[in-house]
Amino acid sequence: MTALLAQTAQAWSLFVIVGLTLLFAVLYYRRQAHRLRQTIFQLYQLNTDVSQDSLLFIEQAWRLLAKHAFTGLSIEGEWFGESFNRRYSLTLPVSIKAFKPIFKSCQFQQTVQQDDIHFNILLEAQVRNMEQQLALQVIADTFIQLLQTDVTLKQKQLLAAQNQLQRYQLYVQHDLKNLVQGLSLVNQQLQKTQVEQCATVLPYLQSTLPKLSHQAEALIRPITLQEEGLESIDLVPFLQEILQSYPFKVEWQVETAKIAASRAALTQVFRNLFDNFRDHAQVERLVIETHPAAKDEEKVEILIKTPESPVLKQQNMDSLRMFEPFWTSSESGMGLGLFLVREMLNKMEGKVHFWQSAHSFGFTLVVLSA
């Protein structure tokens, strides 16, 4: 009888131990699943909070990833022509350093690419077991998928805006065409009219209206390299003519003065650059340097910068955002000026780069030499 009771007690004890083990296992995995769902939800919520801005999402997502055994995040690539390189790392806790043999290093690599945007992503982590590694894989995949969605959305927004601008341009061209026709008719009538009462007005109108007609015709003529082609341009007189409508005092340091470019497109390029200095940098003086490109003798480097100054009116300018379309710090701007500069220079086999130092900032342009 005693042996039977002892066997029964032993069986019940084993049953209780197995039951408690299963209960704790269920509670543990339920807690882990809840944490995983919560992390994924927080990533989606964060992406919504930053309005699906890729750069802001990368910067702020790291704070969340660092709480879940990720020890490093490296992203390099290009963002609308500018080099992108970010490295985030986390100091390992004492517990991991002390028991490092218990932990295993793992990496998650992926590439996100869409037209002018390219990211190579590397996530690093320290894991205890395969279960934790699988959970981190889900988190890493979610982060990368959200980033890919943001990049794709950015390009779709750009294409949609370009289509809207093209449709708007058609309406503007139609109105300007009517304006040109009206000005031409008025000009023809005035050239034939001889009225004594209008003797003082006619000379002014006869000299002004042809200019207005010419300017309106230039506005409705599309700026295309196929139509104009590349021509030899003497850089200094060309820039001096453009700078007449700007308040800058310019210091010239010119070595090479002949370049090959589309005159209309290059005019728009420099106007957009000077507009940027005027509206955002708010500087009064500029330095313009030219010299042969260091890596290509057939090209010329043009440097437009502010003079060296111990105090800059605008510091910590985000070079990544400079050429991003529809991003601007101006209340009146559309965020297209510098983006168009880069696009037009690319069509002329040129390029542009923004740089800044402790005491100066500016743009470096590379164009074909004549």
ChimeraX attribute file (.defattr): number of C-alpha atoms within 10 A of each C-alpha:
attribute: neighborCount
match mode: 1-to-1
recipient: residues
	/A:1	6
	/A:2	7
	/A:3	8
	/A:4	9
	/A:5	10
	/A:6	11
	/A:7	12
	/A:8	12
	/A:9	12
	/A:10	12
	/A:11	12
	/A:12	12
	/A:13	12
	/A:14	12
	/A:15	12
	/A:16	12
	/A:17	12
	/A:18	12
	/A:19	12
	/A:20	12
	/A:21	12
	/A:22	12
	/A:23	11
	/A:24	12
	/A:25	12
	/A:26	12
	/A:27	12
	/A:28	12
	/A:29	12
	/A:30	12
	/A:31	12
	/A:32	15
	/A:33	13
	/A:34	12
	/A:35	14
	/A:36	17
	/A:37	13
	/A:38	12
	/A:39	18
	/A:40	17
	/A:41	13
	/A:42	14
	/A:43	21
	/A:44	15
	/A:45	12
	/A:46	17
	/A:47	22
	/A:48	12
	/A:49	12
	/A:50	13
	/A:51	12
	/A:52	19
	/A:53	16
	/A:54	18
	/A:55	17
	/A:56	14
	/A:57	21
	/A:58	17
	/A:59	11
	/A:60	14
	/A:61	16
	/A:62	18
	/A:63	13
	/A:64	13
	/A:65	21
	/A:66	17
	/A:67	11
	/A:68	18
	/A:69	17
	/A:70	24
	/A:71	21
	/A:72	19
	/A:73	21
	/A:74	16
	/A:75	20
	/A:76	16
	/A:77	18
	/A:78	17
	/A:79	21
	/A:80	19
	/A:81	20
	/A:82	19
	/A:83	14
	/A:84	18
	/A:85	13
	/A:86	12
	/A:87	10
	/A:88	14
	/A:89	14
	/A:90	15
	/A:91	9
	/A:92	13
	/A:93	8
	/A:94	9
	/A:95	8
	/A:96	14
	/A:97	12
	/A:98	9
	/A:99	9
	/A:100	14
	/A:101	9
	/A:102	12
	/A:103	14
	/A:104	13
	/A:105	13
	/A:106	15
	/A:107	17
	/A:108	14
	/A:109	14
	/A:110	15
	/A:111	14
	/A:112	17
	/A:113	15
	/A:114	13
	/A:115	10
	/A:116	13
	/A:117	19
	/A:118	20
	/A:119	21
	/A:120	16
	/A:121	17
	/A:122	17
	/A:123	21
	/A:124	19
	/A:125	21
	/A:126	22
	/A:127	20
	/A:128	15
	/A:129	11
	/A:130	10
	/A:131	12
	/A:132	14
	/A:133	19
	/A:134	12
	/A:135	15
	/A:136	25
	/A:137	16
	/A:138	12
	/A:139	19
	/A:140	22
	/A:141	14
	/A:142	17
	/A:143	21
	/A:144	17
	/A:145	14
	/A:146	18
	/A:147	21
	/A:148	18
	/A:149	14
	/A:150	19
	/A:151	24
	/A:152	17
	/A:153	16
	/A:154	20
	/A:155	16
	/A:156	12
	/A:157	14
	/A:158	15
	/A:159	12
	/A:160	12
	/A:161	14
	/A:162	12
	/A:163	12
	/A:164	11
	/A:165	12
	/A:166	12
	/A:167	11
	/A:168	12
	/A:169	14
	/A:170	12
	/A:171	12
	/A:172	14
	/A:173	17
	/A:174	13
	/A:175	12
	/A:176	17
	/A:177	17
	/A:178	13
	/A:179	16
	/A:180	19
	/A:181	14
	/A:182	13
	/A:183	19
	/A:184	17
	/A:185	11
	/A:186	15
	/A:187	19
	/A:188	14
	/A:189	12
	/A:190	16
	/A:191	12
	/A:192	8
	/A:193	11
	/A:194	11
	/A:195	11
	/A:196	8
	/A:197	8
	/A:198	10
	/A:199	10
	/A:200	10
	/A:201	10
	/A:202	17
	/A:203	12
	/A:204	10
	/A:205	15
	/A:206	16
	/A:207	11
	/A:208	12
	/A:209	17
	/A:210	16
	/A:211	13
	/A:212	15
	/A:213	19
	/A:214	13
	/A:215	12
	/A:216	19
	/A:217	17
	/A:218	12
	/A:219	14
	/A:220	17
	/A:221	11
	/A:222	14
	/A:223	17
	/A:224	13
	/A:225	16
	/A:226	8
	/A:227	10
	/A:228	14
	/A:229	13
	/A:230	17
	/A:231	13
	/A:232	14
	/A:233	18
	/A:234	14
	/A:235	16
	/A:236	15
	/A:237	11
	/A:238	14
	/A:239	15
	/A:240	12
	/A:241	10
	/A:242	14
	/A:243	16
	/A:244	9
	/A:245	9
	/A:246	13
	/A:247	11
	/A:248	17
	/A:249	12
	/A:250	17
	/A:251	13
	/A:252	13
	/A:253	12
	/A:254	14
	/A:255	13
	/A:256	19
	/A:257	18
	/A:258	17
	/A:259	20
	/A:260	20
	/A:261	25
	/A:262	23
	/A:263	18
	/A:264	15
	/A:265	22
	/A:266	21
	/A:267	15
	/A:268	17
	/A:269	21
	/A:270	17
	/A:271	19
	/A:272	18
	/A:273	16
	/A:274	19
	/A:275	16
	/A:276	16
	/A:277	20
	/A:278	15
	/A:279	12
	/A:280	14
	/A:281	18
	/A:282	14
	/A:283	17
	/A:284	14
	/A:285	14
	/A:286	19
	/A:287	17
	/A:288	20
	/A:289	17
	/A:290	22
	/A:291	17
	/A:292	19
	/A:293	17
	/A:294	10
	/A:295	7
	/A:296	12
	/A:297	11
	/A:298	13
	/A:299	22
	/A:300	25
	/A:301	24
	/A:302	23
	/A:303	21
	/A:304	23
	/A:305	21
	/A:306	23
	/A:307	19
	/A:308	14
	/A:309	11
	/A:310	8
	/A:311	10
	/A:312	17
	/A:313	9
	/A:314	12
	/A:315	14
	/A:316	9
	/A:317	13
	/A:318	10
	/A:319	16
	/A:320	16
	/A:321	19
	/A:322	22
	/A:323	25
	/A:324	22
	/A:325	20
	/A:326	16
	/A:327	14
	/A:328	17
	/A:329	11
	/A:330	11
	/A:331	7
	/A:332	8
	/A:333	13
	/A:334	12
	/A:335	19
	/A:336	16
	/A:337	22
	/A:338	22
	/A:339	20
	/A:340	18
	/A:341	22
	/A:342	20
	/A:343	17
	/A:344	21
	/A:345	20
	/A:346	14
	/A:347	14
	/A:348	20
	/A:349	12
	/A:350	18
	/A:351	18
	/A:352	21
	/A:353	17
	/A:354	20
	/A:355	13
	/A:356	16
	/A:357	10
	/A:358	12
	/A:359	13
	/A:360	17
	/A:361	21
	/A:362	21
	/A:363	17
	/A:364	18
	/A:365	21
	/A:366	24
	/A:367	23
	/A:368	21
	/A:369	20
	/A:370	17
